[in-house]
Amino acid sequence: MPNEGSKNTVGQTKIKLWVDVLIFIVFLIAMEPHTSGLAIHEWLTLSVMAAMIVHLLLSWDWITEITSRFLGKLGTQNRINYILNWLLFIDGTLIMISGILISEVAIPALGVKLPLGFAWRRLHDMSANIFLVLLGLHTALHWGWVVTTFNKYLVQPIMKLASAKQKKDASL
């Protein structure tokens, strides 16, 4: 999806692609802590905060540009995307805070003891479910970018390698 205000370089785009893939995979694993185990769930989600910060920094030009133009002239898709991104940020923050407050493995391993709270667990579960819906919408809005970027930086290089190998094998 071409974004108004986006000034990513090729390197930034590649990094953003792999950071986004990492965040998506971690979220899928973390969505079901009964399968992955609570320790993996907690440590993975704490560590993905760094990846989310990288994602935000790589998108910073777009964020500042759209923020400055939000109330003025701005395409509908960018306006929807901007609102959706804020909802993801707010909901992700709720997930992280409530997750830290209900942590049974990671935070206690760091020597921090927190009182148990049923309300935090409900907020955590509800926020995670809302995040899943928001992430689906976010992915749908960016599907064109995902397909184009995967094609450009993954599929095409693999095809070139395969083609070069076929040519080399044919010449032998």
Backbone torsions as a table, in degrees:
resi	resn	phi	psi	omega
1	MET	NA	118.6	177.7
2	PRO	-69.6	127.4	-178.3
3	ASN	-105.0	134.5	172.1
4	GLU	-65.3	133.7	177.0
5	GLY	87.1	-2.4	-179.0
6	SER	-81.0	126.5	-178.5
7	LYS	-128.7	35.7	-177.2
8	ASN	-68.8	140.3	172.4
9	THR	-84.1	171.6	178.4
10	VAL	-58.4	-44.1	179.2
11	GLY	-61.2	-43.5	178.4
12	GLN	-63.3	-40.5	-179.6
13	THR	-63.7	-43.9	178.4
14	LYS	-62.6	-45.7	179.3
15	ILE	-61.7	-45.2	-179.1
16	LYS	-61.1	-41.0	178.6
17	LEU	-58.2	-50.6	-176.3
18	TRP	-71.9	-33.0	174.9
19	VAL	-65.1	-43.7	179.0
20	ASP	-63.8	-40.6	176.9
21	VAL	-62.4	-44.3	178.2
22	LEU	-59.8	-48.1	179.4
23	ILE	-59.5	-44.1	-179.2
24	PHE	-62.7	-46.3	-179.8
25	ILE	-63.8	-45.4	178.9
26	VAL	-61.0	-41.8	179.7
27	PHE	-62.9	-42.1	178.7
28	LEU	-62.4	-41.4	178.1
29	ILE	-66.9	-43.7	-176.0
30	ALA	-71.9	-21.0	-177.2
31	MET	-62.4	-23.4	-178.6
32	GLU	-127.2	80.5	-177.0
33	PRO	-63.6	-21.8	178.2
34	HIS	-67.8	-27.6	178.9
35	THR	-84.6	-46.9	-176.4
36	SER	-80.9	-22.6	-173.7
37	GLY	96.2	146.5	-175.2
38	LEU	-64.6	-38.6	-179.1
39	ALA	-63.3	-46.7	178.3
40	ILE	-62.6	-43.5	178.7
41	HIS	-55.3	-50.8	-175.8
42	GLU	-69.6	-46.1	-177.9
43	TRP	-69.0	-38.9	177.6
44	LEU	-61.8	-46.3	-176.9
45	THR	-69.4	-33.9	174.9
46	LEU	-66.2	-40.7	-178.1
47	SER	-72.3	-27.6	-178.8
48	VAL	-71.1	-13.3	176.2
49	MET	-58.4	-37.1	178.1
50	ALA	-63.6	-41.8	178.5
51	ALA	-64.4	-37.2	179.0
52	MET	-67.5	-36.4	176.9
53	ILE	-65.0	-43.0	176.8
54	VAL	-59.9	-44.1	178.7
55	HIS	-58.2	-46.3	179.7
56	LEU	-64.3	-41.5	179.6
57	LEU	-65.1	-39.3	178.0
58	LEU	-68.6	-22.5	179.6
59	SER	-99.6	5.1	-171.1
60	TRP	-59.7	-40.1	178.4
61	ASP	-58.9	-44.6	179.3
62	TRP	-64.1	-44.6	-178.8
63	ILE	-59.0	-48.7	-177.7
64	THR	-68.3	-39.0	179.8
65	GLU	-63.9	-48.3	-177.9
66	ILE	-69.8	-36.2	176.9
67	THR	-59.5	-43.9	-177.9
68	SER	-70.1	-24.0	-177.4
69	ARG	-107.5	4.1	-171.1
70	PHE	-57.2	-43.6	-178.2
71	LEU	-85.7	-7.6	179.5
72	GLY	-100.9	-139.4	-179.0
73	LYS	-79.0	116.9	-177.6
74	LEU	-156.9	137.1	179.7
75	GLY	-64.0	150.0	-178.1
76	THR	-59.3	-43.6	-178.3
77	GLN	-63.6	-40.0	177.0
78	ASN	-67.0	-37.5	178.7
79	ARG	-64.7	-45.5	178.2
80	ILE	-63.2	-45.0	180.0
81	ASN	-60.5	-41.6	-180.0
82	TYR	-62.8	-46.8	179.3
83	ILE	-63.4	-44.7	178.8
84	LEU	-60.3	-41.1	178.3
85	ASN	-63.1	-39.6	176.5
86	TRP	-65.2	-40.7	177.7
87	LEU	-62.6	-41.6	176.3
88	LEU	-61.8	-42.6	-179.9
89	PHE	-63.8	-47.2	-179.6
90	ILE	-63.6	-47.4	-179.1
91	ASP	-65.5	-41.2	177.2
92	GLY	-61.6	-37.7	176.7
93	THR	-64.6	-42.6	176.7
94	LEU	-61.4	-41.5	178.4
95	ILE	-61.5	-47.3	-177.5
96	MET	-65.6	-46.6	-179.1
97	ILE	-63.9	-49.0	-179.5
98	SER	-65.6	-35.9	177.5
99	GLY	-63.4	-41.1	177.4
100	ILE	-64.4	-40.9	-177.7
101	LEU	-71.2	-22.1	178.0
102	ILE	-106.5	5.2	-176.9
103	SER	-54.9	133.2	177.1
104	GLU	-111.2	-10.9	-175.6
105	VAL	-124.6	-64.2	-170.5
106	ALA	-64.6	-53.5	-176.8
107	ILE	-66.3	-45.4	174.8
108	PRO	-60.0	-32.7	177.8
109	ALA	-64.8	-24.5	177.5
110	LEU	-86.0	2.0	177.6
111	GLY	88.5	11.1	-179.4
112	VAL	-100.5	127.1	178.4
113	LYS	-108.3	123.4	179.6
114	LEU	-119.3	145.9	177.3
115	PRO	-70.0	144.7	178.0
116	LEU	-72.9	143.7	179.2
117	GLY	-145.3	117.5	-178.4
118	PHE	-62.7	-36.5	-178.6
119	ALA	-62.9	-37.3	179.2
120	TRP	-65.1	-38.2	179.2
121	ARG	-65.3	-43.7	178.0
122	ARG	-62.7	-42.9	177.8
123	LEU	-62.0	-41.9	180.0
124	HIS	-62.2	-48.6	-179.2
125	ASP	-63.7	-45.5	-179.5
126	MET	-64.8	-43.3	179.7
127	SER	-63.8	-38.9	179.1
128	ALA	-64.8	-40.3	178.5
129	ASN	-67.2	-39.8	176.8
130	ILE	-65.2	-40.3	-179.9
131	PHE	-59.9	-38.8	179.5
132	LEU	-59.9	-43.1	178.1
133	VAL	-65.9	-47.2	-179.8
134	LEU	-62.1	-40.3	178.7
135	LEU	-64.3	-38.0	175.9
136	GLY	-61.9	-44.6	177.8
137	LEU	-64.1	-43.1	179.3
138	HIS	-60.4	-45.2	179.0
139	THR	-63.9	-42.4	178.9
140	ALA	-61.4	-42.9	179.3
141	LEU	-64.8	-29.2	-177.2
142	HIS	-103.8	10.7	-174.2
143	TRP	-58.2	-39.6	177.7
144	GLY	-59.6	-43.9	178.1
145	TRP	-64.2	-43.5	-179.5
146	VAL	-58.9	-50.2	-177.9
147	VAL	-63.5	-48.2	-179.6
148	THR	-60.8	-45.4	-176.6
149	THR	-69.5	-43.2	176.0
150	PHE	-60.6	-43.3	180.0
151	ASN	-62.2	-46.7	-176.0
152	LYS	-68.3	-41.8	-171.7
153	TYR	-104.8	-6.5	179.3
154	LEU	-126.4	-56.3	-175.0
155	VAL	-68.4	-51.1	-178.1
156	GLN	-60.5	-44.9	176.7
157	PRO	-61.8	-38.2	177.9
158	ILE	-65.4	-42.2	178.8
159	MET	-63.6	-39.7	177.7
160	LYS	-63.9	-41.6	177.6
161	LEU	-63.2	-44.1	179.5
162	ALA	-63.6	-41.2	179.8
163	SER	-65.4	-42.7	178.9
164	ALA	-63.9	-39.0	178.5
165	LYS	-65.6	-41.2	178.9
166	GLN	-63.4	-42.9	178.7
167	LYS	-63.1	-40.8	179.6
168	LYS	-65.4	-43.5	179.5
169	ASP	-65.9	-36.3	-179.9
170	ALA	-68.8	-31.6	-178.4
171	SER	-80.3	-11.8	-179.8
172	LEU	-82.2	NA	NA
